[in-house]
């Protein structure tokens, strides 16, 4: 199980760096059936279709996942926490991130994702 969640999260950041079509395609396969996203600016999304629509923003031009830590709450739930340093359209972004993955039909699915800028 080690580093499975880091690999998924990295793949997600890569998809978000390519553009909306790639990001939407990736997250349509990785999002849980009932996901929750808590993003900057007080944005909380709980509708899967709305979350996928939100992937239409400008792509990230660079990102770095820093100090990732995976913790497992059993065989079917994993928590990934890390810092990210990223850039979008020349604007730097730093945040603490948490992602909770739960197995659905034997595959890891993103159930909860939260950004806390710093």
HELIX and SHEET records of a PDB file:
HELIX    1   1 UNK A    4  UNK A   18  1                                  15    
HELIX    2   2 UNK A   20  UNK A   30  1                                  11    
HELIX    3   3 UNK A   40  UNK A   42  5                                   3    
HELIX    4   4 UNK A   48  UNK A   53  1                                   6    
HELIX    5   5 UNK A   54  UNK A   56  5                                   3    
SHEET    1   A 6 UNK A  43  UNK A  45  0                                        
SHEET    2   A 6 UNK A  31  UNK A  39 -1                                        
SHEET    3   A 6 UNK A 107  UNK A 117  1                                        
SHEET    4   A 6 UNK A  91  UNK A 104 -1                                        
SHEET    5   A 6 UNK A  77  UNK A  88 -1                                        
SHEET    6   A 6 UNK A  62  UNK A  72 -1                                        
END                                                                             
